[in-house]
Amino acid sequence: MNYLTEIILVLLATLISGELALRIQLPRVVGQIAAGIILGPLLLNLVHLDQMISNFADLGIIILMMIAGLECDFKEVTKHLKAASIIAVSGVVLPLTAFWCLGMALQQTTQEAILWGVIFSATSVSITVAVLQEMGKLKTTAGAIILGAAVVDDVISIILLSAFSSIYTSKSTNLLVIIGLQLIYVALVYVMFKWLVPEIIKIVIHFQSLSLTITVGLLICFGMAELAELCHLSSVLGAFVAGVSLARTPVKQDVSKQIEILGSSFLIPFFFVSIGLELKLITNWHGVLIVVLMTIIAVLTKWIGCGVGAKLCQIDLKDANVIGIGMISRGEMALIVAQVAISSHLLSSELYSEIILVIILTTVISPILLKYVLVKW
């Protein structure tokens, strides 16, 4: 199958499945993930997670988080940064502890038990962002706190993985070096917010060219995403930062409108399809039991951990519930951690398939629950 046929199949399947999902009161993203499951190895076996799909998926998640940054009320996020940090920490501690206990109870090695906790302490906010945006709730207090908590959670997850790798492998980068690079990134973000992006946009505005403005916006986004990866952070964090910085300039509306068209019509569906393409069938009862246990614990630990953290910050029960559910999805962050773990030989291939399935299940469950509580909100 050539690349054009793959693109046609993916776009057609996500268009149909997304619309069908909306018709039965489910978020569009659930339909798009389902399209990946249908097209992938589990059912029709028509599309595989090849290099092209992976690249488009990576671009899709970067664009999605750039849009989130563009629509983010930065003042609102910073206003709730203390609460977001408390929520992120409580949402990391509970799954980290619970999965370590589960691993030890199932007679895994200490290394694997800790790794389970590290993987499932991660949160992916991209799925939540898509649902909040669809429901018009991204600019609410709960939306701002979820975005802030996800950024803090992202940093914690990377540090946890780095610390774990430093202990269990000899090839990993020194933890102090990683922390130093991340502090440098924070300093660069401050410079970008304060001076660099506003000055670049001032120059761009003089040319009165929409295409030039969009191109420069994309360059800022991809540049910050790449720089984040070089500093051992997630590219999605860099994309979000770029979106927030552009949102503070006069070109916010133009960039936001055009980038959203590019993302929703082409690139973002590839990200959701790629999640479905990762799904593999578990054929033994032991594997099914582990998947069920892990999924229940993964859902409850984030929901309860982040929800309790929100209540400790005097957030009302409805918003605390939305925040807890919004942080359930593990998505690309957990996939990244799991991929790094297996490539570093820290995780067995047998457990890898089961963990990937749990990650996908949390990614599907989260938007369904979130849309339900938002409709009741």
Secondary structure, DSSP 8 states (H G I E B T S, - for coil): --HHHHHHHHHHHHHHHHHHHHHTT--HHHHHHHHHHHHSTTTT------HHHHHHHHHHHHHHHHHHHHH--HHHHHHTHHHHHHHHHHHHHHHHHHHHHHHHHTT--HHHHHHHHHHHH----HHHHHHHHHTT-TTSHHHHHHHHHHHHHHHHHHHHHHHHHHHH-SSS--HHHHHHHHHHHHHHHHHIIIIIHHHHHHHHHHH--HHHHHHHHHHHHHHHHHHHHHTTS-HHHHHHHHHHHHHTSTTHHHHHHHHHHHIIIIIHHHHHHHHHHT-----SHHHHHHHHHHHHHHHHHHHHHHHHHHHHTT--HHHHHHHHHHT---HHHHHHHHHHHHHTT-S-HHHHHHHHHHHHHHHHHHHHHHHHHHHH-
